[in-house]
Amino acid sequence: MARDHDLQVRKFKNGRSWRIGSQAEVAWIESGTKHGVAITSAIPAVFDAYATVVLPVGDEHEDPDDQSRYERAVMSVPIQHTAEQPWWLGYLDTGSDDVIFADAPRVELYAGWCYVMVEAGPAQAAAWREEPSFKGELPDLMFPADRSWLLSTLWDDDWSCIGGPGR
């Protein structure tokens, strides 16, 4: 009989093997979200605090450093407040965005959108996309292994939704 660890898909990048996530890693998100316009359409109702952060996209006259400042700010909070552990990084397959591992299995979330989920960390989240999406370089979905917070940037929104502890 095959055990879970025997069935894990792994991909190689930067001289290292990375675990590719399955539907099991995102089942808690899928079962905890409902289609609609509330923040719980992107973030399960399991957190003490929620926020939306508007993305610096769209205006061609914006300062080109706005996106980098936004990404550094978004990454700084979870890095400072998360114990060292793996993070799940989700890359939405839009057909044009870099999903990091083009031949990796996908998981479905939200409105049937397909993501490549990779068990990695904050360093990879900030650096892996060689061709940033129009929303930047960060993954479209991120959460640590302990699920203490979740950041989701949905395909059709120009903001990110965040759920986490209330401290």
C-alpha positions as CSV (number, residue, x, y, z in Angstrom):
1,M,0.0,0.0,0.0
2,A,1.4,3.5,-0.9
3,R,1.7,6.0,1.8
4,D,1.2,9.8,1.4
5,H,4.9,10.5,1.3
6,D,5.3,7.9,-1.5
7,L,2.8,9.8,-3.6
8,Q,4.3,13.3,-3.2
9,V,5.1,15.1,-6.4
10,R,8.5,16.9,-6.3
11,K,10.0,19.3,-8.7
12,F,13.5,20.7,-9.0
13,K,14.6,24.3,-9.0
14,N,17.8,26.1,-8.0
15,G,19.4,22.8,-7.2
16,R,16.8,21.7,-4.7
17,S,13.7,19.5,-4.7
18,W,10.4,21.2,-3.8
19,R,7.2,19.4,-2.8
20,I,4.2,20.2,-5.0
21,G,0.9,20.5,-3.1
22,S,-2.3,18.5,-3.7
23,Q,-5.9,19.3,-3.1
24,A,-5.3,18.2,0.5
25,E,-3.2,21.3,1.2
26,V,-6.0,23.7,0.2
27,A,-9.0,21.8,1.3
28,W,-9.3,24.0,4.4
29,I,-9.5,27.1,2.2
30,E,-12.0,25.5,-0.3
31,S,-14.3,24.3,2.5
32,G,-14.1,27.6,4.4
33,T,-14.8,30.1,1.6
34,K,-18.1,31.0,-0.2
35,H,-18.5,32.7,-3.5
36,G,-19.6,36.3,-3.2
37,V,-18.1,39.7,-2.4
38,A,-17.3,39.3,1.3
39,I,-13.7,38.8,2.4
40,T,-14.7,35.2,3.1
41,S,-14.9,34.6,-0.6
42,A,-11.0,34.5,-0.5
43,I,-10.2,33.9,3.2
44,P,-12.0,31.2,5.4
45,A,-13.8,32.5,8.4
46,V,-11.3,31.0,10.8
47,F,-9.1,34.0,11.6
48,D,-9.4,36.7,14.3
49,A,-8.6,39.6,12.0
50,Y,-9.0,40.3,8.3
51,A,-7.9,43.1,5.9
52,T,-7.8,44.0,2.3
53,V,-4.8,45.8,0.8
54,V,-5.1,47.6,-2.5
55,L,-2.5,46.6,-5.1
56,P,-0.4,49.3,-6.8
57,V,-1.4,48.3,-10.3
58,G,-3.1,49.9,-13.2
59,D,-1.9,53.4,-13.6
60,E,1.0,53.6,-16.1
61,H,2.2,56.9,-14.5
62,E,2.7,55.4,-11.0
63,D,6.2,55.3,-9.6
64,P,7.7,52.0,-10.8
65,D,9.0,51.3,-7.3
66,D,5.4,51.2,-5.9
67,Q,5.1,47.5,-6.6
68,S,8.4,46.7,-5.0
69,R,7.5,48.7,-1.9
70,Y,4.2,47.0,-1.7
71,E,5.7,43.5,-1.9
72,R,8.4,44.3,0.7
73,A,5.7,45.6,3.1
74,V,3.4,42.6,2.5
75,M,6.2,40.2,3.1
76,S,7.7,41.9,6.2
77,V,4.7,41.3,8.5
78,P,4.4,37.5,8.1
79,I,8.2,37.1,8.1
80,Q,8.4,38.9,11.4
81,H,5.5,37.2,13.0
82,T,5.7,33.6,11.8
83,A,7.8,30.9,13.4
84,E,10.3,29.3,11.1
85,Q,8.4,26.8,9.0
86,P,7.6,26.0,5.4
87,W,5.1,28.2,3.5
88,W,2.7,27.1,0.8
89,L,3.0,29.3,-2.2
90,G,0.2,29.2,-4.8
91,Y,0.6,30.4,-8.3
92,L,-2.6,31.0,-10.3
93,D,-2.6,29.5,-13.7
94,T,-4.0,32.3,-15.9
95,G,-2.4,31.0,-19.1
96,S,0.1,33.8,-19.2
97,D,1.5,34.2,-15.7
98,D,4.6,32.3,-14.4
99,V,3.4,29.3,-12.2
100,I,7.1,28.4,-11.5
101,F,6.6,24.7,-12.4
102,A,4.7,24.6,-15.7
103,D,4.3,20.8,-15.7
104,A,3.2,20.5,-12.1
105,P,-0.2,19.2,-11.1
106,R,-2.8,21.9,-10.3
107,V,-5.3,22.2,-7.4
108,E,-8.7,23.9,-7.8
109,L,-9.8,26.8,-5.6
110,Y,-12.5,29.4,-5.4
111,A,-14.4,29.5,-8.8
112,G,-12.6,26.5,-10.2
113,W,-9.3,28.4,-10.7
114,C,-6.2,26.2,-11.0
115,Y,-3.1,26.9,-8.9
116,V,0.3,25.3,-8.6
117,M,1.0,24.9,-4.9
118,V,4.7,24.6,-3.8
119,E,6.0,24.1,-0.3
120,A,8.8,26.6,0.0
121,G,9.3,29.8,2.1
122,P,9.4,33.5,2.1
123,A,12.7,33.8,0.2
124,Q,11.2,31.9,-2.7
125,A,7.9,33.8,-2.5
126,A,9.9,37.1,-3.0
127,A,12.1,35.8,-5.8
128,W,10.8,33.0,-7.9
129,R,8.7,34.6,-10.6
130,E,11.0,35.5,-13.4
131,E,8.1,37.1,-15.3
132,P,5.9,38.9,-12.8
133,S,2.2,38.9,-13.3
134,F,0.5,42.3,-13.8
135,K,0.0,42.1,-10.0
136,G,3.6,41.7,-9.2
137,E,6.1,39.0,-8.3
138,L,4.5,37.5,-5.2
139,P,2.5,34.3,-5.3
140,D,-1.2,34.7,-5.6
141,L,-1.8,32.6,-2.5
142,M,0.5,32.2,0.6
143,F,0.1,30.6,4.0
144,P,2.5,28.9,6.5
145,A,2.3,25.2,7.3
146,D,0.6,26.0,10.6
147,R,-2.1,28.0,8.7
148,S,-1.8,30.9,11.2
149,W,-2.5,33.4,8.3
150,L,-3.5,33.4,4.7
151,L,-2.9,36.0,1.9
152,S,-4.9,35.6,-1.3
153,T,-4.9,37.8,-4.4
154,L,-7.8,36.7,-6.6
155,W,-7.5,36.9,-10.3
156,D,-10.2,39.4,-10.8
157,D,-9.5,41.7,-7.9
158,D,-7.0,44.5,-7.6
159,W,-6.4,44.0,-3.9
160,S,-5.1,41.2,-1.6
161,C,-7.1,39.7,1.2
162,I,-5.4,38.7,4.4
163,G,-6.6,36.8,7.4
164,G,-4.6,36.1,10.5
165,P,-4.2,36.5,14.3
166,G,-5.8,39.6,15.9
167,R,-2.6,40.7,17.7
